């Protein structure tokens, strides 16, 4: 795989990480449940750490990190804001939207792992992929709990 393709792949993941950080931060700020806010804040910080790792890898390859998240991420946050205003940031609704976002992130990481990445880059992507899977597992479990409680 050529260097430009690797940089493009990493920049796509960088956008995904930034989208996740902003989305989780928004949820932490607006969610009614004070028990979920710390989880969302911690997840936002992990996304920011992942973004920083990707920026470093992109620069190491001689590339320029993309400065923003994606348009899809902006749309998703806007949609979450609309839903939250209608639902009062009910746990179930917030968790469903977080689950949707993390499922999209998981697909982005799976696509990146299908590429022929250098070993050091693949190691970063695999570690972050495991983190996304862990986030999705936690969110899915919490969503199931809130659905049963309703």
Secondary structure, 3 states (H helix, E strand, C coil): CCHHHHHHHHHHHHHHHHHHHHHHHHHHHHCCCHHHHHHHHHHHHHHHHHHHHHHHHHHHCCCCCCCCCCHHHHHHHHHHHHHHHHHCCCHHHHHHHHHHHHHHHHHHHHHHHCCCCCHHHHHHHHHHHHHHHHHHHHHHHHHHHHHHHC
